[in-house]
Amino acid sequence: MKTTKNPHTFTRIFAQAVLRHCRLLLTIMVLITLILGYSASKLRVEAGFMKMIPLSHEYMTTFLDYRGEFVGANRIMVSLRNENGTVFDKEFLASLKQATEEVFYLTGVERSSVTSLFTPNARYSEVVEEGFTGGNLIEADYSGTEQELRDIRERTLKSNWVGRIVSNDLQSAMVVATLQEINPETNEQIDLQAIGNALEEIRSELETDDITVNIIGFSKAIGDIANGARGVLVFFAVAVLIIAVMLFWYTRSKRLTTLTLITAAVPVVWLLGLLPILGLTLDPMSILVPFLIFAIAVSHAVQMCNAWKLDVLNGANIRHAAEDSLSDLLVPSVVALTANVLGFLVIAFVDIEMVHELALTATLGVGVMILTNALMLPPMLSMTKMDEHALERLTSKGSHFWFWEKLSVLATTPKAYVPITCAIALTVFGAYQADKMHVGDLSDGVPELRDNARYNQDVRAVVSQYSVGIDVLQVIVEVEGGNMPCVQPSIMQQLEEFELFLRQQPGVASVNALPGFVKGVTQNYAETSPKWHVVPGNKAQVAQGVAFATRSGSTMMNADCDAMAMSVFLSDHKADTISDIVAAVKTFKTTYDNDQLTYRLAAGNVGVMAATNEAVTAANPWVNAALFVSVTLLCLAMFRSLKISLCIILPLALVTLLCNAFMSLLGIGLKVNTLPVIALGVGSGIDYGIYLFERMKHELDQGASVQKAFYEALKQRGTASAFTALTMTVSVATWYFSDLKFQADMGILLAFMFLVNLLGAILLLPAIAALLLRGRKSTLVRQSAAPKASSQTITSPNYREAHTNS
Amino acid sequence: MFNYRFGASLLALALGAAAPVVRAEAPRLEFDISPRHLAIFEVATMGDRYFAVGERGVLLSSTRSHPDQWQSQRLPEPQSLIGLAFGLNGHGVAVGQGGVILSTTNGGHTWTSIDVQAHTRGDPFMDVAHLGGNRFLAIGAFGLAMGSSDGGLSWQPVSISEDYFDRHLYAIVKAGNDWLLIGESGSFFTSNDAGVNWTQRQSPYAGSFFGGTATPDGALLLYGMRGQVWRSEDQGLTWKRSSTDTQVAFNAHGIGPQNQLYLFGNGGQVLISKNDGRSFEPAQRSGVPGDITAATRLNGKWLIGSTAGVRLWQAREE
């Protein structure tokens, strides 16, 4: 192999330069690592609501336009359940009072929004012969007497709070509050995680055998997700341990294992150190990136160590072996890492800040890896002393080459049809199954957390006990036309039509909007006769209802009453439910938008989800196209052969298709968390193809048959590729046990991608090569009659050694 | 505590009279309407067919053989339809918000809007009754009353009282041989000539009644707001309050198979009397969502209309 190398190529000169200054380089590297390591200690893990939404999406423009006017996006609900009775119980009410006070004093809570049986904004009113009467549900001088408890019960039943702050079965009562966006004391964004943790403290104080506490709200979910993300460290540790053990088993050398681990850890330290310097934080959603960087770095370090080891075994001296390895692997490793970078970069097509951050973080990580892999490992290798003992153990390797030899028959024409046929069958199956893949969430509850997580149990408890839903789509209706245009009966009647329409849609549990409220007020003013449960035909009566809504602090319309929020409570937030209601609203909008009324999607948590799902759907083809176009160009640039590029790209395409099919089989939706996986899988899957084909090309250029070239490539690179694929598969598969569902999903999908990519590279790639590169083979046959014979014509010491072993 | 008076109808009259009549825009987008997801204000029978009218001009229809399969239809007026009555030979009338009247001559298959805006000026109708022959009477808010003597095709204003009368009229019911007209603030009229002439009667209660009937034993019963139920055994000369132990409004009634008297009210409340309306007990099984507006017997069950739709319901007591 060395004999075929031009000693003046760029890679050779580069390798020589690196090795010449190896001490200087290592010193610089250690210094940088120390500085960045210090900086990494300042890294913050931070979640933000605004980062997670596609801000430039049409729906989110609406959301942002009215964020100040219609609250409700960021509410918390603390529900207490009396397991042995109703809420009208002295002990229970004492706990509820305590919960009310503690929520009231939480930092970040909008004080006036706190609502429970104990707050003055929870009033009842009733119609009596003379008009209306009303008051607080619980009087200020409440002391807990039997009579008071009976009165509270009666008033509560008369009020419209049952189902809202008291459960329908009267066994639970809740404290509801809205969170501020900005903490007025510090003028900083409120700390969602801190609120989540404070809520958890309230739970631990109040929960007893008799009282169950359920807490839901975005901040609580974020808190739980962040706590789950902390568990990532455990998975990180487990994965590193697994990798270390497997490395040792593979290399049989403590030194090589340590070197590989160090080389893989350094880019992670650099990355974590660069983030605070660049003013970035680590989002719980992208907390896995450092680990991915580690896994990819291990993969490349193993290739380098493997090449070095083979050279040393073949009698080269340690320094020359390091130089050779760097020189040989520089191009394939840089190309493969560039493919990784592209894989990460293309996900930035999803127009969500969090995804951009993820792309940036990962790109940064792979970028520094290109440096550390080339500038750190070879110098370290050149200074590694291999003792006789270790060399002895190492020489016993290669006993598995018989397997590679057997496998290489796939690169001959009749046998090649077997994997090709399988691939075609899998393509058909994959295309059929992938067609059923969904965008968005396929389950209820908070998708980041597991189904049986406490938070999701709390959600189910609250939704089943009360009439409130937590999945809300808000459609904003803008009205033109003078002062307080909403009081015009003609306007209100159009909104009434919209409300009726919304209620008919499948998946809609209820609709909360101004027309319905006006109907209720009109009925109450007419002595509760349900014949007045209508939008009245005159302006004064409509105004009466609207005025009532204003007085009760309603968030159904803005102050000028020229924008109304129609809240559609959905039974769940499954992708189909969301896309159905969004499509229905669009149909209505197309028919009814006019000079006066504009129906705008969307706010509410479902509005955010709809925008996110649409952003992902819109980005998906671009991500895939950009990914495949760029890796194809990369292959073309490297190999200058369309056929070779196809040999690498086709298996990748099949694996991507199968990954989609796999997702649809497992019920994993395409979303912000899973879209990067495919890009990543392709980015890292191409490693195998590039490393293998780079070697094959050398052999082919020297006149070897496809089978022979493939066999040689497998011997030199295949073992390392297979090892890293298995290592990465096993280590990401451990994520399956994570508390966070998206992490578990990503783990399964990445493991699948890593493993199947390897299978594609060693089973399908040679078969495609055998078919596409047949022309070359026929020229080879003239030079050497049989593959066996041709192998003896090669004089490289590498191969001699290798063949002795086989 | 707060406590204030509000003469709702007076205020509305004062302000409403000045407001121009706005004709509602007809819906242009067709969509299926579920019998559970709209407010129903009245149910009625026509031969073997059952009808329910509700918000936004929706008419639902089903048959005795498949009472749970409802077909929805939007009538030519998009206003909420509050009253519905059928007469002879397939004639029928639906009335409602905005002072609209719709009539059918083919048993409810097709409906025509009758323009009575000149008289109603947008005031809502609350009930309509078939008085016999080709005669219908429709009543509504602010003393609104119109009659038809040609099966609902043409309508003329009707005078209920010789004195000025502007209270809401809520229900017309037949009680024995008499007809009762029931309304706001104790308004109560009777007619013994099938609704040609009406006599204002003394109400036992200052609040509003929403309905009334003759009991199986021939007594008169009036019911309305705040759980008020009154019974008279002498054709309305003297009244006695029936015990109900509830304060919700009652809007509809019915007679069960063993002559039990049923009252249906807000919040899905159902009361049953086994002593001809002298006292009422809550039904053991509730579970009808919304405020009940109408009830009629169908195949041994109750067909109930409420602000949360139309459904079949059976009392555990039966």
Chai-1 contact restraints between the chains, C-beta under 6 A:
chainA,res_idxA,chainB,res_idxB,connection_type,confidence,min_distance_angstrom,max_distance_angstrom,comment,restraint_id
A,E129,B,A206,contact,1.0,0.0,6.0,A-B,restraint_1
A,E129,B,G207,contact,1.0,0.0,6.0,A-B,restraint_2
A,E130,B,R5,contact,1.0,0.0,6.0,A-B,restraint_3
A,G131,B,Y4,contact,1.0,0.0,6.0,A-B,restraint_4
A,G131,B,R5,contact,1.0,0.0,6.0,A-B,restraint_5
A,G131,B,F6,contact,1.0,0.0,6.0,A-B,restraint_6
A,T133,B,N3,contact,1.0,0.0,6.0,A-B,restraint_7
A,G134,B,F2,contact,1.0,0.0,6.0,A-B,restraint_8
A,G135,B,M1,contact,1.0,0.0,6.0,A-B,restraint_9
A,P489,B,V22,contact,1.0,0.0,6.0,A-B,restraint_10
A,S490,B,V22,contact,1.0,0.0,6.0,A-B,restraint_11
A,Q493,B,A24,contact,1.0,0.0,6.0,A-B,restraint_12
A,E497,B,P27,contact,1.0,0.0,6.0,A-B,restraint_13
A,E497,B,R56,contact,1.0,0.0,6.0,A-B,restraint_14
A,L500,B,R56,contact,1.0,0.0,6.0,A-B,restraint_15
A,F501,B,F31,contact,1.0,0.0,6.0,A-B,restraint_16
A,R503,B,H37,contact,1.0,0.0,6.0,A-B,restraint_17
A,Q504,B,F31,contact,1.0,0.0,6.0,A-B,restraint_18
A,Q504,B,I33,contact,1.0,0.0,6.0,A-B,restraint_19
A,Q504,B,S34,contact,1.0,0.0,6.0,A-B,restraint_20
A,Q504,B,H37,contact,1.0,0.0,6.0,A-B,restraint_21
A,Y525,B,A8,contact,1.0,0.0,6.0,A-B,restraint_22
A,A526,B,A8,contact,1.0,0.0,6.0,A-B,restraint_23
A,E527,B,S208,contact,1.0,0.0,6.0,A-B,restraint_24
A,E527,B,M225,contact,1.0,0.0,6.0,A-B,restraint_25
A,T528,B,A249,contact,1.0,0.0,6.0,A-B,restraint_26
A,T528,B,N266,contact,1.0,0.0,6.0,A-B,restraint_27
A,S529,B,F210,contact,1.0,0.0,6.0,A-B,restraint_28
A,P530,B,N251,contact,1.0,0.0,6.0,A-B,restraint_29
A,P530,B,D291,contact,1.0,0.0,6.0,A-B,restraint_30
A,P530,B,T293,contact,1.0,0.0,6.0,A-B,restraint_31
A,P530,B,T307,contact,1.0,0.0,6.0,A-B,restraint_32
A,K531,B,I82,contact,1.0,0.0,6.0,A-B,restraint_33
A,K531,B,M126,contact,1.0,0.0,6.0,A-B,restraint_34
A,H533,B,A39,contact,1.0,0.0,6.0,A-B,restraint_35
A,H533,B,T307,contact,1.0,0.0,6.0,A-B,restraint_36
A,V534,B,S80,contact,1.0,0.0,6.0,A-B,restraint_37
A,V534,B,Q97,contact,1.0,0.0,6.0,A-B,restraint_38
A,G537,B,Q97,contact,1.0,0.0,6.0,A-B,restraint_39
A,G537,B,G98,contact,1.0,0.0,6.0,A-B,restraint_40
A,G537,B,G122,contact,1.0,0.0,6.0,A-B,restraint_41
A,N538,B,G16,contact,1.0,0.0,6.0,A-B,restraint_42
A,N538,B,A19,contact,1.0,0.0,6.0,A-B,restraint_43
A,K539,B,A19,contact,1.0,0.0,6.0,A-B,restraint_44
A,A540,B,L15,contact,1.0,0.0,6.0,A-B,restraint_45
A,A540,B,G16,contact,1.0,0.0,6.0,A-B,restraint_46
A,Q541,B,A12,contact,1.0,0.0,6.0,A-B,restraint_47
A,T591,B,R28,contact,1.0,0.0,6.0,A-B,restraint_48
A,T591,B,L29,contact,1.0,0.0,6.0,A-B,restraint_49
